[in-house]
């Protein structure tokens, strides 16, 4: 394990940013969000960013292809250029897990090259939580807020930052910082981890269990009468899907620039009424069905296809952002009591 | 190492022939600009066709894989992409990517079986690929029956191929029907599900159904009442799709994605999915 004084943080950032773009959480008007580091930019102390870290690999919109159309003729232009190395600093344990969940979608055959190449060109430096909040429930999905994954894991104490490399990419980056860090034991980290875990145990959602859910439970929950009541006030705004680090449904659209056509991909939401609409009709006509789809996918369908791993990381963003205060925790509690 | 192959990037295709099948169905012949087939496929698989600036949509490949020169798509005019295609002329370029989904089990479960194809309207399009494949490898299969119905005689897709080729084959019985009496039609009149029951087939056949959901529903009920079980019946599904490779989430139903786990399902497998199609 390596450590450096918190006073040296800017020097460390400068060293990383000298070779690669460095992104980290920065406080802004509407809370903390990832920004490009430049000298003078301060890292946020907030528990988490408003938007999740999925944007780095699966941006809200991205161009896929361009077409040049001349009369009846079409030329296809490959516009892919996801080849810039970058480092993301300060990713929380929940968001690090979300990458694993997204990987199982985008890196399964046929591999999504846009996503895969961004993943390959990134180094993830995670930051252990010290003050998990009342909306946190990562423990429900066996995520340890005090010991996040990532290429490098960091722990921040009052005066120092501790770093441990978990992958080859992490080792390489850590080696580059050798002159600025010193070897140390893990006693300070262990003490801090104990403290964080004790806080986690006392949080209101500490006992939330996902045990009742998982693959093979479709028939158990699909026709539950609870969906109607749970979804009654849902506005179908899709905020939950946009702030969710694991929601990955997308749309593909064309945009005529007047000088060619750009085919782009953008986030979409199963909560939207036109998501499944096609010329001959709509397979999910009501908000009850659309609402049910989102939660069934995270709690039953996804685990069924992915060795029991749930499609939720307990980051709590949907708890904080839903305008009608409906969320996966309420869904799990209500369905779980049946 | 960066990943180079990308499923979402299509190829250019050229429309080399447009056949008018019915007032709202046309069959398009497509090859690459150098005159070749865009890719190989198996019966029942689909392809994404698009017109830049208009949109992209999934279509079943109606020509059989045994056709090594080109692909055909029978397309009914019913939305943005299809309307645009219907006004396209020979020489028009489009884009094509695929093949997507699982085919009908023509090389395993179907082998040695008597086959009963049941189609309604444009539902013949995905089955034509299977029928022509089975005709090509005729000795692998038992007797073949085809029940095909449409609203009227003018709405029968591939009518010329049916009467000139399928009806001429030995060991293939084609049973055509239209919904209502029509001048110049001396064949059967009535809905497909009823006709299937009237024909009173042996219950040892493997059945392949495609058509409007209501036709599939009643045909299946009829078959069950005749003594068939759901393991004998296959169908092909359609839900909204964008990516075609099981990632965009649109055609997700239960733990399945119609684009990659379907579109072909056996009816007992279909029954295990939530009732959302």
Interface residues (C-beta under 8 A of the other chain):
Chain A: X64 X65 X67 X69 X72 X73 X74 X75 X76 X78 X80 X82 X83 X105 X106 X108 X110 X111 X112 X113 X114 X116 X117 X120 X215 X218 X222 X248 X249 X250 X251 X252 X253 X254 X256 X261 X263 X265 X268 X270 X275 X276 X277 X278 X279 X280 X283 X284 X289 X293 X296 X297 X300 X301 X304 X305
Chain B: X1 X2 X3 X4 X5 X6 X7 X8 X9 X10 X11 X12 X50 X52 X53 X54 X55 X56 X78 X79 X82 X89 X91 X92 X93 X94 X95 X238 X239 X240 X242 X243 X245 X246 X247 X248 X249 X250 X252 X253 X254 X255 X274 X276 X277
